[in-house]
Amino acid sequence: MKLSLKVEYACRVLAQLSRSYGSRPFSRIDELAELEEIPANYLVQILNDLRNGGLIISRRGKQGGYRLAKPPAQITLFDIVSIMEGELLAINLAPNGWSGRGVAKVWSEVVETLSEKTKSYTLESFLPEESEDMYYI
């Protein structure tokens, strides 16, 4: 199992959008790409997937850009992975042979546990603690 770059970038750009949730209407793609060090042409594809998945909204024009479609506390890691990759962990095991049922049962439990765990993390989990962002002189 390997985390795709697409999922990583989606998490990062959504975390960035959650920083400004409620304080400014829309963030521009060039700004998001620079802040998160994501190639802008690749970010366009990711933002389109996130928009089609209902996690963000977009507006065209001079005042346009991207913003979260709902509060950061309502967007889970499970939502992000599902939109970007489909199933979290796709398994298709046949309960054949002497150990087939046992193997299938264990992997089903792993998938269930992974699903539950990713549903427990929201975008707020990606944001640094306030003390991490504070600088003292």
C-alpha positions in Angstrom: 0.0 0.0 0.0 1.5 3.3 -1.0 0.1 6.8 -0.5 -0.1 8.5 -3.9 1.2 12.0 -4.6 -2.3 12.9 -5.7 -3.7 12.2 -2.3 -0.8 14.0 -0.6 -1.2 17.1 -2.7 -5.0 17.0 -2.1 -4.5 16.9 1.6 -2.0 19.8 1.5 -4.2 22.0 -0.7 -7.2 21.3 1.5 -5.3 22.1 4.6 -4.2 25.4 3.0 -7.8 26.2 2.1 -8.9 25.3 5.6 -6.5 27.9 7.0 -8.5 30.6 5.3 -12.0 29.1 5.8 -14.4 31.8 6.8 -11.9 34.6 6.6 -11.6 35.1 2.9 -13.8 34.2 0.1 -11.5 32.4 -2.5 -7.9 31.5 -2.9 -6.2 31.7 -6.3 -4.6 28.6 -7.8 -1.2 30.3 -8.3 -1.1 31.2 -4.6 -2.1 27.7 -3.5 0.5 26.2 -5.8 3.2 28.4 -4.4 2.3 28.0 -0.8 2.1 24.2 -1.0 4.9 23.8 -3.6 2.7 21.9 -6.0 3.0 22.3 -9.8 0.1 24.5 -10.9 -0.8 22.4 -13.9 -1.1 19.3 -11.7 -3.0 21.2 -9.0 -5.7 22.1 -11.5 -6.5 18.4 -12.0 -6.6 17.8 -8.3 -8.8 20.8 -7.6 -11.2 19.6 -10.4 -11.5 16.2 -8.7 -12.1 17.8 -5.3 -14.7 20.1 -6.8 -16.4 17.2 -8.6 -16.3 15.4 -5.2 -18.1 18.2 -3.4 -15.2 19.2 -1.1 -14.5 22.6 -2.7 -16.3 25.2 -4.8 -14.8 27.4 -7.4 -15.6 30.7 -9.0 -14.3 32.1 -12.2 -13.1 35.6 -12.8 -11.0 38.3 -11.2 -12.5 37.6 -7.7 -12.6 33.9 -8.3 -10.6 31.0 -7.0 -11.3 28.0 -4.7 -12.6 27.6 -1.2 -13.9 24.8 1.0 -17.5 23.7 0.4 -18.0 23.0 4.1 -16.2 23.5 7.4 -12.8 21.8 7.8 -14.3 19.7 10.7 -16.7 18.1 8.3 -14.1 16.9 5.7 -12.4 13.7 6.6 -9.3 11.9 5.4 -11.6 9.1 4.2 -13.5 11.7 2.0 -10.3 12.9 0.5 -8.9 9.4 -0.3 -12.2 8.2 -1.6 -12.5 11.1 -4.0 -8.9 11.0 -5.2 -8.4 7.2 -5.4 -11.8 5.5 -5.1 -11.7 2.7 -2.5 -9.4 3.1 0.4 -8.0 -0.4 0.2 -9.5 -2.6 -2.5 -9.4 -6.3 -1.7 -10.9 -9.1 -3.7 -10.0 -12.2 -1.9 -11.6 -15.6 -2.5 -12.3 -17.7 0.6 -10.9 -20.8 -1.2 -8.4 -23.4 0.0 -7.6 -24.3 3.5 -6.8 -20.8 4.7 -8.7 -18.6 2.3 -11.5 -17.7 4.7 -9.1 -16.8 7.5 -7.0 -14.6 5.1 -10.2 -12.9 3.7 -11.5 -12.3 7.3 -8.2 -10.7 8.5 -8.0 -8.4 5.4 -11.6 -7.4 5.8 -10.9 -6.4 9.4 -7.9 -4.4 8.2 -10.0 -2.5 5.7 -12.7 -1.8 8.2 -10.2 -0.5 10.8 -8.4 1.6 8.2 -11.8 3.1 7.1 -12.8 3.9 10.6 -9.4 5.5 11.4 -9.4 7.7 8.3 -13.0 8.8 9.1 -11.7 10.0 12.5 -9.3 12.5 11.0 -10.6 15.8 9.7 -8.8 18.7 7.9 -8.3 20.2 11.3 -5.9 17.4 12.0 -3.6 18.6 9.3 -3.2 22.1 10.7 -0.3 22.8 13.0 -0.9 23.7 16.6 -1.0 27.4 17.2 2.3 27.3 19.1 4.0 25.8 16.1 3.2 28.9 14.0 4.1 31.4 16.6 7.5 33.1 16.5 9.0 35.1 19.4 11.7 37.7 19.2 
